[in-house]
């Protein structure tokens, strides 16, 4: 999907959510500029370095949202509140995913594998999604859940450790 299409989808998904829109838009530009590092655009990447530093300072240090610039994220990402959110750069996030504050998505061991989150997933506040797991399309992760195993498409997972409450 093209950069402008992702921006348009993000703008539509974050309608009425100004902070989320600002964070996701800043991420999209940082993601684009970080891609210049390899290949024929290296000199252009050098011009983008100040933006990448500013992104890291403003988004990570000021707002407390760790969304690394090289993370693979589909269009329509929604970040509600965002404070304290941590996403490992090796994680993969699909389209139309909603993340809330204090969500952690990452590995269980240093340099270990990270989750793949499919499209239309809704992750509640304070949830942890960790390890080499797969969260299926349309799944919902309850607030405060610790997800260490795969969640099937359309399922609702809650608790610590998370268990499947319902499944389509």
TILOGU-605357 format. One record per residue (C-alpha): residue number from 1; residue in three letters; chain; x, y, z. Coordinates in steps of 0.25 Angstrom, whole numbers, plus 5000, padded with zeros to 4 digits. Example, Ala and Ser with C-alpha at 12.3 -4.5 7.8 and 13.67 -1.06 7.14 Angstrom:
<recs>
rec i:1&aa:ALA&ch:A&east:5049&north:4982&up:5031
rec i:2&aa:SER&ch:A&east:5055&north:4996&up:5029
</recs>
This chain:
<recs>
rec i:1&aa:UNK&ch:A&east:5000&north:5000&up:5000
rec i:2&aa:UNK&ch:A&east:5005&north:5014&up:4997
rec i:3&aa:UNK&ch:A&east:5009&north:5024&up:5007
rec i:4&aa:UNK&ch:A&east:4998&north:5034&up:5004
rec i:5&aa:UNK&ch:A&east:4988&north:5023&up:5005
rec i:6&aa:UNK&ch:A&east:4993&north:5019&up:5018
rec i:7&aa:UNK&ch:A&east:4992&north:5033&up:5023
rec i:8&aa:UNK&ch:A&east:4978&north:5035&up:5018
rec i:9&aa:UNK&ch:A&east:4974&north:5022&up:5025
rec i:10&aa:UNK&ch:A&east:4980&north:5027&up:5038
rec i:11&aa:UNK&ch:A&east:4973&north:5040&up:5037
rec i:12&aa:UNK&ch:A&east:4960&north:5034&up:5035
rec i:13&aa:UNK&ch:A&east:4962&north:5023&up:5046
rec i:14&aa:UNK&ch:A&east:4967&north:5034&up:5056
rec i:15&aa:UNK&ch:A&east:4955&north:5044&up:5053
rec i:16&aa:UNK&ch:A&east:4953&north:5052&up:5066
rec i:17&aa:UNK&ch:A&east:4966&north:5046&up:5073
rec i:18&aa:UNK&ch:A&east:4976&north:5057&up:5070
rec i:19&aa:UNK&ch:A&east:4987&north:5052&up:5079
rec i:20&aa:UNK&ch:A&east:4986&north:5038&up:5072
rec i:21&aa:UNK&ch:A&east:4986&north:5044&up:5059
rec i:22&aa:UNK&ch:A&east:4998&north:5053&up:5062
rec i:23&aa:UNK&ch:A&east:5006&north:5041&up:5067
rec i:24&aa:UNK&ch:A&east:5002&north:5032&up:5055
rec i:25&aa:UNK&ch:A&east:5005&north:5042&up:5045
rec i:26&aa:UNK&ch:A&east:5019&north:5045&up:5051
rec i:27&aa:UNK&ch:A&east:5021&north:5030&up:5051
rec i:28&aa:UNK&ch:A&east:5018&north:5029&up:5036
rec i:29&aa:UNK&ch:A&east:5028&north:5040&up:5033
rec i:30&aa:UNK&ch:A&east:5038&north:5034&up:5042
rec i:31&aa:UNK&ch:A&east:5036&north:5020&up:5036
rec i:32&aa:UNK&ch:A&east:5037&north:5026&up:5022
rec i:33&aa:UNK&ch:A&east:5050&north:5033&up:5025
rec i:34&aa:UNK&ch:A&east:5056&north:5021&up:5032
rec i:35&aa:UNK&ch:A&east:5054&north:5013&up:5019
rec i:36&aa:UNK&ch:A&east:5063&north:5023&up:5012
rec i:37&aa:UNK&ch:A&east:5075&north:5017&up:5020
rec i:38&aa:UNK&ch:A&east:5077&north:5006&up:5010
rec i:39&aa:UNK&ch:A&east:5078&north:5007&up:4995
rec i:40&aa:UNK&ch:A&east:5080&north:5018&up:4986
rec i:41&aa:UNK&ch:A&east:5073&north:5029&up:4995
rec i:42&aa:UNK&ch:A&east:5084&north:5028&up:5006
rec i:43&aa:UNK&ch:A&east:5088&north:5043&up:5004
rec i:44&aa:UNK&ch:A&east:5073&north:5047&up:5005
rec i:45&aa:UNK&ch:A&east:5073&north:5039&up:5018
rec i:46&aa:UNK&ch:A&east:5084&north:5048&up:5024
rec i:47&aa:UNK&ch:A&east:5075&north:5060&up:5022
rec i:48&aa:UNK&ch:A&east:5064&north:5052&up:5029
rec i:49&aa:UNK&ch:A&east:5072&north:5049&up:5042
rec i:50&aa:UNK&ch:A&east:5068&north:5062&up:5049
rec i:51&aa:UNK&ch:A&east:5054&north:5058&up:5047
rec i:52&aa:UNK&ch:A&east:5056&north:5044&up:5052
rec i:53&aa:UNK&ch:A&east:5063&north:5049&up:5065
rec i:54&aa:UNK&ch:A&east:5052&north:5059&up:5067
rec i:55&aa:UNK&ch:A&east:5042&north:5048&up:5065
rec i:56&aa:UNK&ch:A&east:5049&north:5039&up:5075
rec i:57&aa:UNK&ch:A&east:5050&north:5051&up:5085
rec i:58&aa:UNK&ch:A&east:5035&north:5056&up:5084
rec i:59&aa:UNK&ch:A&east:5028&north:5042&up:5083
rec i:60&aa:UNK&ch:A&east:5036&north:5034&up:5092
rec i:61&aa:UNK&ch:A&east:5042&north:5043&up:5102
rec i:62&aa:UNK&ch:A&east:5031&north:5054&up:5103
rec i:63&aa:UNK&ch:A&east:5019&north:5045&up:5100
rec i:64&aa:UNK&ch:A&east:5024&north:5032&up:5106
rec i:65&aa:UNK&ch:A&east:5020&north:5024&up:5093
rec i:66&aa:UNK&ch:A&east:5031&north:5014&up:5088
rec i:67&aa:UNK&ch:A&east:5027&north:5012&up:5074
rec i:68&aa:UNK&ch:A&east:5040&north:5010&up:5066
rec i:69&aa:UNK&ch:A&east:5041&north:5015&up:5052
rec i:70&aa:UNK&ch:A&east:5044&north:5002&up:5046
rec i:71&aa:UNK&ch:A&east:5032&north:4995&up:5051
rec i:72&aa:UNK&ch:A&east:5023&north:4989&up:5041
rec i:73&aa:UNK&ch:A&east:5009&north:4995&up:5043
rec i:74&aa:UNK&ch:A&east:4997&north:4994&up:5034
rec i:75&aa:UNK&ch:A&east:4988&north:5005&up:5030
rec i:76&aa:UNK&ch:A&east:4977&north:5010&up:5040
rec i:77&aa:UNK&ch:A&east:4985&north:5009&up:5053
rec i:78&aa:UNK&ch:A&east:4978&north:5016&up:5064
rec i:79&aa:UNK&ch:A&east:4985&north:5019&up:5077
rec i:80&aa:UNK&ch:A&east:4976&north:5023&up:5089
rec i:81&aa:UNK&ch:A&east:4983&north:5031&up:5099
rec i:82&aa:UNK&ch:A&east:4996&north:5024&up:5097
rec i:83&aa:UNK&ch:A&east:5004&north:5027&up:5109
rec i:84&aa:UNK&ch:A&east:5013&north:5016&up:5114
rec i:85&aa:UNK&ch:A&east:5011&north:5008&up:5101
rec i:86&aa:UNK&ch:A&east:5023&north:5000&up:5096
rec i:87&aa:UNK&ch:A&east:5024&north:4993&up:5083
rec i:88&aa:UNK&ch:A&east:5036&north:4984&up:5079
rec i:89&aa:UNK&ch:A&east:5041&north:4988&up:5065
rec i:90&aa:UNK&ch:A&east:5041&north:4973&up:5061
rec i:91&aa:UNK&ch:A&east:5026&north:4972&up:5063
rec i:92&aa:UNK&ch:A&east:5016&north:4973&up:5052
rec i:93&aa:UNK&ch:A&east:5003&north:4980&up:5053
rec i:94&aa:UNK&ch:A&east:4992&north:4979&up:5042
rec i:95&aa:UNK&ch:A&east:4982&north:4989&up:5037
rec i:96&aa:UNK&ch:A&east:4971&north:4995&up:5046
rec i:97&aa:UNK&ch:A&east:4977&north:4991&up:5059
rec i:98&aa:UNK&ch:A&east:4974&north:4999&up:5072
rec i:99&aa:UNK&ch:A&east:4984&north:5000&up:5083
rec i:100&aa:UNK&ch:A&east:4981&north:5007&up:5097
rec i:101&aa:UNK&ch:A&east:4990&north:5012&up:5107
rec i:102&aa:UNK&ch:A&east:5001&north:5004&up:5114
rec i:103&aa:UNK&ch:A&east:5000&north:4993&up:5104
rec i:104&aa:UNK&ch:A&east:5013&north:4985&up:5102
rec i:105&aa:UNK&ch:A&east:5015&north:4977&up:5089
rec i:106&aa:UNK&ch:A&east:5029&north:4970&up:5088
rec i:107&aa:UNK&ch:A&east:5038&north:4958&up:5091
rec i:108&aa:UNK&ch:A&east:5038&north:4949&up:5104
rec i:109&aa:UNK&ch:A&east:5054&north:4948&up:5103
rec i:110&aa:UNK&ch:A&east:5065&north:4957&up:5099
rec i:111&aa:UNK&ch:A&east:5065&north:4958&up:5083
rec i:112&aa:UNK&ch:A&east:5054&north:4947&up:5083
rec i:113&aa:UNK&ch:A&east:5042&north:4946&up:5073
rec i:114&aa:UNK&ch:A&east:5031&north:4956&up:5074
rec i:115&aa:UNK&ch:A&east:5016&north:4955&up:5071
rec i:116&aa:UNK&ch:A&east:5009&north:4956&up:5058
rec i:117&aa:UNK&ch:A&east:4995&north:4964&up:5060
rec i:118&aa:UNK&ch:A&east:4986&north:4962&up:5048
rec i:119&aa:UNK&ch:A&east:4975&north:4973&up:5043
rec i:120&aa:UNK&ch:A&east:4964&north:4978&up:5052
rec i:121&aa:UNK&ch:A&east:4970&north:4974&up:5065
rec i:122&aa:UNK&ch:A&east:4966&north:4982&up:5078
rec i:123&aa:UNK&ch:A&east:4976&north:4982&up:5089
rec i:124&aa:UNK&ch:A&east:4971&north:4987&up:5103
rec i:125&aa:UNK&ch:A&east:4978&north:4996&up:5112
rec i:126&aa:UNK&ch:A&east:4990&north:4990&up:5120
rec i:127&aa:UNK&ch:A&east:4990&north:4977&up:5112
rec i:128&aa:UNK&ch:A&east:5003&north:4970&up:5109
rec i:129&aa:UNK&ch:A&east:5005&north:4962&up:5096
rec i:130&aa:UNK&ch:A&east:5018&north:4955&up:5096
rec i:131&aa:UNK&ch:A&east:5026&north:4945&up:5089
rec i:132&aa:UNK&ch:A&east:5025&north:4937&up:5076
rec i:133&aa:UNK&ch:A&east:5010&north:4937&up:5075
rec i:134&aa:UNK&ch:A&east:4999&north:4941&up:5065
rec i:135&aa:UNK&ch:A&east:4987&north:4949&up:5068
rec i:136&aa:UNK&ch:A&east:4976&north:4946&up:5058
rec i:137&aa:UNK&ch:A&east:4968&north:4955&up:5050
rec i:138&aa:UNK&ch:A&east:4957&north:4962&up:5058
rec i:139&aa:UNK&ch:A&east:4961&north:4957&up:5071
rec i:140&aa:UNK&ch:A&east:4959&north:4965&up:5084
rec i:141&aa:UNK&ch:A&east:4969&north:4966&up:5095
rec i:142&aa:UNK&ch:A&east:4964&north:4970&up:5109
rec i:143&aa:UNK&ch:A&east:4970&north:4981&up:5118
rec i:144&aa:UNK&ch:A&east:4981&north:4976&up:5126
rec i:145&aa:UNK&ch:A&east:4982&north:4962&up:5119
rec i:146&aa:UNK&ch:A&east:4995&north:4955&up:5118
rec i:147&aa:UNK&ch:A&east:4995&north:4948&up:5104
rec i:148&aa:UNK&ch:A&east:5006&north:4937&up:5102
rec i:149&aa:UNK&ch:A&east:4999&north:4928&up:5093
rec i:150&aa:UNK&ch:A&east:4992&north:4929&up:5079
rec i:151&aa:UNK&ch:A&east:4978&north:4936&up:5079
rec i:152&aa:UNK&ch:A&east:4969&north:4930&up:5068
rec i:153&aa:UNK&ch:A&east:4962&north:4940&up:5058
rec i:154&aa:UNK&ch:A&east:4950&north:4947&up:5064
rec i:155&aa:UNK&ch:A&east:4953&north:4942&up:5079
rec i:156&aa:UNK&ch:A&east:4952&north:4949&up:5092
rec i:157&aa:UNK&ch:A&east:4964&north:4947&up:5101
rec i:158&aa:UNK&ch:A&east:4965&north:4952&up:5115
rec i:159&aa:UNK&ch:A&east:4972&north:4950&up:5128
rec i:160&aa:UNK&ch:A&east:4986&north:4947&up:5133
rec i:161&aa:UNK&ch:A&east:4990&north:4938&up:5126
rec i:162&aa:UNK&ch:A&east:4980&north:4940&up:5116
rec i:163&aa:UNK&ch:A&east:4969&north:4930&up:5112
rec i:164&aa:UNK&ch:A&east:4959&north:4930&up:5101
rec i:165&aa:UNK&ch:A&east:4945&north:4934&up:5106
rec i:166&aa:UNK&ch:A&east:4938&north:4933&up:5092
rec i:167&aa:UNK&ch:A&east:4941&north:4930&up:5078
rec i:168&aa:UNK&ch:A&east:4934&north:4933&up:5065
</recs>
